Amino acid sequence: MSHLSNNTQDHFYFILTGIPGFEASHIWISIPFCCLYTISIMGNTIILNVIRTETSLHQPMYLFLSMLALTDLGLTLTTLPTVMPLLCLNIRKISFEACFAQFFFLHGFSFMESSVLLAMAFDRYVAICRPLHYTSILTSEVIGKIGLGIICRCVLAVLPSLFLLKRLPFCGSHLLSHSYCLHQDMIRLVCADIRVNSWYGFALVLLIIVMDPLLIVLSYTLILKSILSTATWTERFRALNNCLAHILAVLVLYVPMVSLSMTHRFAKHAPPLVHVVIANIYLLVPPVMNPIIYSIKTKQIRQGIFHFLFWRKIH
């Protein structure tokens, strides 16, 4: 078995894998992937432009939505440079440095999306349970601090795992199981003691994949309690409808995220295609679906998109 020490890793590269068993059809598979990337980039860019140009949308709820759109755009642009060249041109090699850079941004934006959804759950809690204090609690300064806190949280969460993995030697096969660099995939190629990395990864799972959804569930428990105390069913339906887009966004992120984590930990011997499909759903579906969900379920966003697309054409 060849051994690659840290001294020789400057010229080391990984080999990416596309869709196992469908290598001959990669060029055709690239078409739906290209459509998904196009929808994600266009959808999130339009959402950002609508919120930026429409002064009526400069409110806490939509500022958090712009954070979500930025995160989705970052996640899309992180996987695009390796997925599309692999499927279209069969470019499979990625350098050591580029792989670790993608690993950092991929996991960073993924954790950031979870953090933004948690912040949006807090926004919905304040809007429904403390409506009279909504604007005084979620001021522009507070929203800015929440955004800065989200960035710091995600960077500080990913950096240790990056350095812990980078210090380890890689040996044997350098073939990754996906068309991008995931921590769970890269750590399989290490030929050293990875207990520290595993424990830190487990801590991150508890911190983000477990704690964030629990806090979101707690916020909606309080919201539901407040809604049930309202006078009429019309008011209850209106309040729930205001939360529906966020609830769908939460499900779109956490169902694939938890499935991917569980598959890597408890179904290691599952067919490679299962791992690849779940990972692609986890990374591609939320950035595509979130703009669609908020465009359909939020009247103000629909009106803003209509105004942005058609008013500009007229003028």
DOLO-102369 format. One record per residue (C-alpha): residue number from 1; y, z, x; residue in three letters. Coordinates in Angstrom, 3 decimals. Last residue first. Example, Ala and Ser with C-alpha at 12.3 -4.5 7.8 and 13.67 -1.06 7.14 Angstrom:
residues 2
{2, {-1.060, 7.140, 13.670}, 'SER'}
{1, {-4.500, 7.800, 12.300}, 'ALA'}
//
This chain:
residues 315
{315, {50.320, -19.102, -39.777}, 'HIS'}
{314, {47.525, -20.068, -42.171}, 'ILE'}
{313, {44.876, -19.610, -39.461}, 'LYS'}
{312, {46.280, -16.189, -38.544}, 'ARG'}
{311, {46.127, -15.056, -42.175}, 'TRP'}
{310, {42.497, -16.194, -42.356}, 'PHE'}
{309, {40.733, -14.297, -39.592}, 'LEU'}
{308, {42.838, -11.142, -39.197}, 'PHE'}
{307, {43.576, -10.746, -42.926}, 'HIS'}
{306, {39.923, -11.183, -43.861}, 'PHE'}
{305, {38.904, -8.806, -41.073}, 'ILE'}
{304, {41.462, -6.210, -42.211}, 'GLY'}
{303, {40.353, -6.495, -45.835}, 'GLN'}
{302, {36.736, -5.978, -44.850}, 'ARG'}
{301, {37.707, -3.067, -42.552}, 'ILE'}
{300, {39.676, -1.402, -45.356}, 'GLN'}
{299, {36.783, -1.853, -47.803}, 'LYS'}
{298, {34.228, -0.158, -45.563}, 'THR'}
{297, {30.564, -0.756, -46.498}, 'LYS'}
{296, {30.147, -4.450, -45.628}, 'ILE'}
{295, {32.284, -4.637, -42.489}, 'SER'}
{294, {31.090, -1.195, -41.367}, 'TYR'}
{293, {27.426, -2.184, -41.630}, 'ILE'}
{292, {27.938, -5.624, -40.047}, 'ILE'}
{291, {29.910, -4.186, -37.117}, 'PRO'}
{290, {27.159, -1.549, -36.604}, 'ASN'}
{289, {24.220, -3.952, -36.951}, 'MET'}
{288, {24.600, -6.053, -33.799}, 'VAL'}
{287, {25.452, -3.238, -31.367}, 'PRO'}
{286, {22.690, -1.091, -32.990}, 'PRO'}
{285, {20.004, -3.858, -32.861}, 'VAL'}
{284, {20.104, -4.909, -29.213}, 'LEU'}
{283, {19.315, -1.827, -27.109}, 'LEU'}
{282, {16.850, 0.079, -29.319}, 'TYR'}
{281, {15.306, -3.073, -30.804}, 'ILE'}
{280, {14.789, -4.463, -27.302}, 'ASN'}
{279, {13.185, -1.219, -26.137}, 'ALA'}
{278, {10.887, -1.112, -29.179}, 'ILE'}
{277, {9.772, -4.728, -28.627}, 'VAL'}
{276, {9.179, -4.216, -24.895}, 'VAL'}
{275, {7.157, -1.028, -25.314}, 'HIS'}
{274, {4.949, -2.579, -28.009}, 'VAL'}
{273, {4.474, -5.781, -25.960}, 'LEU'}
{272, {3.181, -3.703, -23.053}, 'PRO'}
{271, {0.155, -2.640, -25.167}, 'PRO'}
{270, {0.000, 1.170, -25.601}, 'ALA'}
{269, {-1.305, 3.091, -22.600}, 'HIS'}
{268, {1.882, 5.086, -22.076}, 'LYS'}
{267, {1.880, 6.207, -25.699}, 'ALA'}
{266, {3.022, 9.841, -25.411}, 'PHE'}
{265, {6.029, 9.866, -23.088}, 'ARG'}
{264, {7.224, 6.253, -23.037}, 'HIS'}
{263, {6.385, 5.747, -26.716}, 'THR'}
{262, {8.086, 8.988, -27.763}, 'MET'}
{261, {11.297, 8.030, -25.950}, 'SER'}
{260, {11.274, 4.509, -27.401}, 'LEU'}
{259, {10.613, 5.764, -30.947}, 'SER'}
{258, {13.355, 8.413, -30.610}, 'VAL'}
{257, {15.865, 5.769, -29.570}, 'MET'}
{256, {14.632, 3.222, -32.167}, 'PRO'}
{255, {15.116, 5.737, -35.055}, 'VAL'}
{254, {18.239, 7.233, -33.484}, 'TYR'}
{253, {20.529, 4.215, -33.323}, 'LEU'}
{252, {20.039, 2.393, -36.645}, 'VAL'}
{251, {19.631, 5.737, -38.428}, 'LEU'}
{250, {23.003, 6.996, -37.170}, 'VAL'}
{249, {24.712, 3.707, -38.072}, 'ALA'}
{248, {23.241, 3.941, -41.594}, 'LEU'}
{247, {24.572, 7.506, -41.993}, 'ILE'}
{246, {27.999, 6.384, -40.732}, 'HIS'}
{245, {28.192, 3.557, -43.270}, 'ALA'}
{244, {27.071, 5.890, -46.079}, 'LEU'}
{243, {29.634, 8.620, -45.447}, 'CYS'}
{242, {32.429, 7.284, -47.681}, 'ASN'}
{241, {29.795, 6.460, -50.300}, 'ASN'}
{240, {28.752, 10.113, -50.330}, 'LEU'}
{239, {32.314, 11.219, -51.110}, 'ALA'}
{238, {32.734, 8.603, -53.840}, 'ARG'}
{237, {29.388, 9.536, -55.414}, 'PHE'}
{236, {30.304, 13.224, -55.461}, 'ARG'}
{235, {33.728, 12.497, -56.972}, 'GLU'}
{234, {32.125, 10.383, -59.697}, 'THR'}
{233, {29.472, 13.051, -60.301}, 'TRP'}
{232, {32.210, 15.461, -61.280}, 'THR'}
{231, {33.501, 18.915, -60.317}, 'ALA'}
{230, {32.805, 19.303, -56.625}, 'THR'}
{229, {30.425, 22.037, -55.424}, 'SER'}
{228, {27.673, 19.533, -54.708}, 'LEU'}
{227, {29.999, 17.708, -52.310}, 'ILE'}
{226, {30.708, 20.849, -50.250}, 'SER'}
{225, {27.020, 21.636, -49.822}, 'LYS'}
{224, {26.350, 18.003, -48.963}, 'LEU'}
{223, {29.090, 18.083, -46.312}, 'ILE'}
{222, {27.714, 21.310, -44.824}, 'LEU'}
{221, {24.235, 19.764, -44.627}, 'THR'}
{220, {25.844, 16.608, -43.308}, 'TYR'}
{219, {27.401, 18.519, -40.408}, 'SER'}
{218, {24.095, 20.246, -39.655}, 'LEU'}
{217, {22.240, 16.908, -39.667}, 'VAL'}
{216, {24.793, 15.546, -37.170}, 'ILE'}
{215, {24.345, 18.666, -35.025}, 'LEU'}
{214, {20.572, 18.172, -35.093}, 'LEU'}
{213, {20.986, 14.469, -34.262}, 'PRO'}
{212, {23.107, 15.359, -31.195}, 'ASP'}
{211, {20.816, 18.161, -29.996}, 'MET'}
{210, {17.542, 16.231, -29.885}, 'VAL'}
{209, {18.299, 12.849, -28.278}, 'ILE'}
{208, {21.293, 14.248, -26.390}, 'ILE'}
{207, {20.737, 17.626, -24.755}, 'LEU'}
{206, {16.999, 17.931, -25.407}, 'LEU'}
{205, {16.290, 14.435, -24.074}, 'VAL'}
{204, {18.639, 15.116, -21.173}, 'LEU'}
{203, {16.682, 18.262, -20.301}, 'ALA'}
{202, {13.431, 16.263, -20.359}, 'PHE'}
{201, {14.963, 13.755, -17.960}, 'GLY'}
{200, {15.962, 16.629, -15.673}, 'TYR'}
{199, {12.429, 17.979, -15.808}, 'TRP'}
{198, {10.975, 14.568, -15.042}, 'SER'}
{197, {13.377, 13.940, -12.173}, 'ASN'}
{196, {12.584, 17.317, -10.631}, 'VAL'}
{195, {8.838, 16.668, -11.044}, 'ARG'}
{194, {9.060, 13.238, -9.399}, 'ILE'}
{193, {7.027, 13.930, -6.245}, 'ASP'}
{192, {6.815, 10.683, -4.326}, 'ALA'}
{191, {5.596, 7.082, -4.689}, 'CYS'}
{190, {8.224, 5.875, -7.168}, 'VAL'}
{189, {7.391, 2.783, -9.228}, 'LEU'}
{188, {6.962, 4.663, -12.511}, 'ARG'}
{187, {10.520, 5.982, -12.122}, 'ILE'}
{186, {11.900, 2.496, -12.714}, 'MET'}
{185, {10.480, 2.189, -16.238}, 'ASP'}
{184, {11.674, 5.509, -17.627}, 'GLN'}
{183, {15.065, 4.945, -15.968}, 'HIS'}
{182, {15.493, 1.550, -17.647}, 'LEU'}
{181, {16.523, -1.513, -15.637}, 'CYS'}
{180, {16.643, -4.711, -17.690}, 'TYR'}
{179, {14.205, -7.464, -18.703}, 'SER'}
{178, {11.470, -4.911, -19.210}, 'HIS'}
{177, {8.210, -3.749, -17.622}, 'SER'}
{176, {9.474, -3.603, -14.038}, 'LEU'}
{175, {7.489, -5.079, -11.146}, 'LEU'}
{174, {8.158, -3.429, -7.787}, 'HIS'}
{173, {4.470, -2.816, -7.098}, 'SER'}
{172, {3.547, -0.606, -4.181}, 'GLY'}
{171, {6.272, 1.681, -2.948}, 'CYS'}
{170, {9.641, 3.087, -3.898}, 'PHE'}
{169, {11.109, 5.967, -1.925}, 'PRO'}
{168, {13.223, 8.626, -3.700}, 'LEU'}
{167, {16.934, 9.269, -3.035}, 'ARG'}
{166, {18.004, 6.753, -5.688}, 'LYS'}
{165, {16.081, 8.542, -8.443}, 'LEU'}
{164, {17.802, 11.913, -8.051}, 'LEU'}
{163, {21.140, 10.180, -7.501}, 'PHE'}
{162, {20.897, 8.222, -10.768}, 'LEU'}
{161, {19.477, 11.180, -12.695}, 'SER'}
{160, {22.414, 13.286, -11.492}, 'PRO'}
{159, {24.941, 10.546, -12.469}, 'LEU'}
{158, {23.668, 10.058, -16.045}, 'VAL'}
{157, {24.693, 13.351, -17.683}, 'ALA'}
{156, {27.993, 13.726, -15.811}, 'LEU'}
{155, {28.979, 10.186, -16.830}, 'VAL'}
{154, {27.979, 10.812, -20.452}, 'CYS'}
{153, {29.802, 14.115, -20.829}, 'ARG'}
{152, {32.912, 12.883, -19.010}, 'CYS'}
{151, {33.195, 9.837, -21.277}, 'ILE'}
{150, {32.644, 11.899, -24.444}, 'ILE'}
{149, {35.187, 14.505, -23.307}, 'GLY'}
{148, {37.784, 11.788, -22.739}, 'LEU'}
{147, {37.208, 10.480, -26.267}, 'GLY'}
{146, {37.382, 13.999, -27.730}, 'ILE'}
{145, {40.606, 14.648, -25.778}, 'LYS'}
{144, {42.128, 11.433, -27.152}, 'GLY'}
{143, {41.086, 12.386, -30.682}, 'ILE'}
{142, {42.724, 15.799, -30.244}, 'VAL'}
{141, {45.970, 14.224, -29.010}, 'GLU'}
{140, {46.011, 11.694, -31.843}, 'SER'}
{139, {45.647, 14.554, -34.332}, 'THR'}
{138, {42.336, 15.406, -35.967}, 'LEU'}
{137, {43.052, 18.958, -37.152}, 'ILE'}
{136, {46.526, 18.405, -38.674}, 'SER'}
{135, {45.527, 15.077, -40.213}, 'THR'}
{134, {42.448, 16.526, -41.919}, 'TYR'}
{133, {43.899, 19.900, -42.954}, 'HIS'}
{132, {44.100, 19.182, -46.700}, 'LEU'}
{131, {40.752, 17.357, -46.604}, 'PRO'}
{130, {38.794, 20.272, -45.058}, 'ARG'}
{129, {35.225, 19.758, -46.358}, 'CYS'}
{128, {35.352, 16.008, -46.939}, 'ILE'}
{127, {37.623, 14.695, -44.151}, 'ALA'}
{126, {36.674, 17.510, -41.739}, 'VAL'}
{125, {32.947, 16.837, -42.144}, 'TYR'}
{124, {33.438, 13.055, -41.920}, 'ARG'}
{123, {35.337, 13.457, -38.619}, 'ASP'}
{122, {32.652, 15.807, -37.288}, 'PHE'}
{121, {30.038, 13.142, -38.089}, 'ALA'}
{120, {32.232, 10.609, -36.292}, 'MET'}
{119, {32.204, 12.827, -33.194}, 'ALA'}
{118, {28.397, 12.925, -33.335}, 'LEU'}
{117, {28.330, 9.136, -33.699}, 'LEU'}
{116, {30.575, 8.911, -30.627}, 'VAL'}
{115, {28.208, 11.143, -28.633}, 'SER'}
{114, {25.155, 9.042, -29.531}, 'SER'}
{113, {27.024, 5.873, -28.573}, 'GLU'}
{112, {28.043, 7.478, -25.286}, 'MET'}
{111, {24.425, 8.301, -24.491}, 'PHE'}
{110, {23.563, 4.598, -24.819}, 'SER'}
{109, {26.697, 3.585, -22.924}, 'PHE'}
{108, {25.714, 5.807, -19.993}, 'GLY'}
{107, {22.052, 4.797, -20.141}, 'HIS'}
{106, {22.906, 1.121, -19.775}, 'LEU'}
{105, {25.845, 1.692, -17.435}, 'PHE'}
{104, {23.852, 3.714, -14.904}, 'PHE'}
{103, {20.662, 1.621, -15.109}, 'PHE'}
{102, {22.696, -1.565, -14.726}, 'GLN'}
{101, {24.255, -0.194, -11.544}, 'ALA'}
{100, {20.831, 0.923, -10.332}, 'PHE'}
{99, {19.422, -2.555, -10.888}, 'CYS'}
{98, {22.388, -4.212, -9.186}, 'ALA'}
{97, {21.974, -2.028, -6.095}, 'GLU'}
{96, {18.223, -2.672, -5.736}, 'PHE'}
{95, {18.647, -6.386, -6.282}, 'SER'}
{94, {17.389, -8.179, -9.365}, 'ILE'}
{93, {14.704, -10.856, -9.321}, 'LYS'}
{92, {13.460, -12.432, -12.547}, 'ARG'}
{91, {15.503, -15.588, -13.015}, 'ILE'}
{90, {13.283, -17.509, -15.467}, 'ASN'}
{89, {16.191, -19.813, -16.376}, 'LEU'}
{88, {16.595, -19.259, -20.129}, 'CYS'}
{87, {14.690, -16.026, -20.768}, 'LEU'}
{86, {15.461, -14.384, -17.416}, 'LEU'}
{85, {19.050, -15.638, -17.307}, 'PRO'}
{84, {19.553, -14.286, -20.883}, 'MET'}
{83, {18.130, -10.806, -20.324}, 'VAL'}
{82, {19.671, -10.006, -16.915}, 'THR'}
{81, {23.404, -10.570, -17.424}, 'PRO'}
{80, {23.245, -9.663, -21.189}, 'LEU'}
{79, {21.979, -6.082, -20.742}, 'THR'}
{78, {25.282, -4.488, -19.704}, 'THR'}
{77, {27.496, -6.753, -21.830}, 'LEU'}
{76, {25.728, -5.567, -24.990}, 'THR'}
{75, {25.993, -1.883, -24.084}, 'LEU'}
{74, {29.697, -2.256, -23.272}, 'GLY'}
{73, {30.357, -4.014, -26.583}, 'LEU'}
{72, {28.471, -1.299, -28.451}, 'ASP'}
{71, {30.534, 1.377, -26.690}, 'THR'}
{70, {33.793, -0.414, -27.459}, 'LEU'}
{69, {32.752, -0.789, -31.111}, 'ALA'}
{68, {31.880, 2.927, -31.332}, 'LEU'}
{67, {35.239, 3.889, -29.806}, 'MET'}
{66, {36.949, 1.574, -32.325}, 'SER'}
{65, {35.059, 3.382, -35.098}, 'LEU'}
{64, {36.403, 6.689, -33.780}, 'PHE'}
{63, {39.923, 5.261, -34.053}, 'LEU'}
{62, {38.984, 4.048, -37.525}, 'TYR'}
{61, {38.089, 7.514, -38.815}, 'MET'}
{60, {41.045, 9.170, -37.052}, 'PRO'}
{59, {43.685, 6.828, -38.556}, 'GLN'}
{58, {45.457, 3.823, -37.046}, 'HIS'}
{57, {43.929, 1.609, -39.731}, 'LEU'}
{56, {47.199, 1.141, -41.633}, 'SER'}
{55, {48.713, -0.199, -38.408}, 'THR'}
{54, {46.440, -3.246, -38.568}, 'GLU'}
{53, {46.604, -4.958, -35.160}, 'THR'}
{52, {44.456, -2.601, -33.068}, 'ARG'}
{51, {41.926, -1.817, -35.816}, 'ILE'}
{50, {41.476, -5.526, -36.563}, 'VAL'}
{49, {41.239, -6.409, -32.868}, 'ASN'}
{48, {38.552, -3.789, -32.218}, 'LEU'}
{47, {36.504, -4.855, -35.265}, 'ILE'}
{46, {36.844, -8.506, -34.232}, 'ILE'}
{45, {35.585, -7.718, -30.715}, 'THR'}
{44, {32.673, -5.725, -32.145}, 'ASN'}
{43, {31.569, -8.581, -34.380}, 'GLY'}
{42, {32.107, -11.364, -31.826}, 'MET'}
{41, {30.214, -9.611, -29.039}, 'ILE'}
{40, {27.393, -8.384, -31.287}, 'SER'}
{39, {27.016, -11.646, -33.214}, 'ILE'}
{38, {26.925, -13.647, -29.966}, 'THR'}
{37, {24.391, -11.297, -28.378}, 'TYR'}
{36, {22.148, -11.511, -31.444}, 'LEU'}
{35, {22.411, -15.315, -31.572}, 'CYS'}
{34, {21.558, -15.588, -27.872}, 'CYS'}
{33, {18.518, -13.370, -28.421}, 'PHE'}
{32, {17.477, -15.565, -31.358}, 'PRO'}
{31, {17.691, -18.648, -29.070}, 'ILE'}
{30, {16.206, -17.029, -25.947}, 'SER'}
{29, {12.829, -16.757, -27.673}, 'ILE'}
{28, {12.626, -20.550, -27.580}, 'TRP'}
{27, {13.207, -20.677, -23.800}, 'ILE'}
{26, {10.854, -17.743, -23.325}, 'HIS'}
{25, {7.971, -19.533, -25.073}, 'SER'}
{24, {5.737, -19.981, -22.026}, 'ALA'}
{23, {6.250, -16.322, -21.100}, 'GLU'}
{22, {5.015, -15.158, -24.510}, 'PHE'}
{21, {2.175, -12.837, -23.458}, 'GLY'}
{20, {4.560, -10.150, -22.250}, 'PRO'}
{19, {8.180, -10.804, -23.342}, 'ILE'}
{18, {10.344, -10.858, -20.222}, 'GLY'}
{17, {9.578, -8.928, -17.059}, 'THR'}
{16, {12.014, -8.093, -14.275}, 'LEU'}
{15, {11.179, -8.040, -10.582}, 'ILE'}
{14, {12.917, -5.400, -8.475}, 'PHE'}
{13, {14.640, -5.910, -5.155}, 'TYR'}
{12, {14.793, -4.222, -1.782}, 'PHE'}
{11, {17.165, -5.381, 0.931}, 'HIS'}
{10, {19.143, -2.117, 1.136}, 'ASP'}
{9, {15.902, -0.250, 0.426}, 'GLN'}
{8, {14.823, -0.418, 4.036}, 'THR'}
{7, {16.240, 2.887, 5.225}, 'ASN'}
{6, {15.322, 4.643, 1.969}, 'ASN'}
{5, {11.671, 4.007, 2.762}, 'SER'}
{4, {9.617, 1.199, 1.346}, 'LEU'}
{3, {5.879, 1.758, 1.689}, 'HIS'}
{2, {3.328, -1.005, 1.438}, 'SER'}
{1, {0.000, 0.000, 0.000}, 'MET'}
//
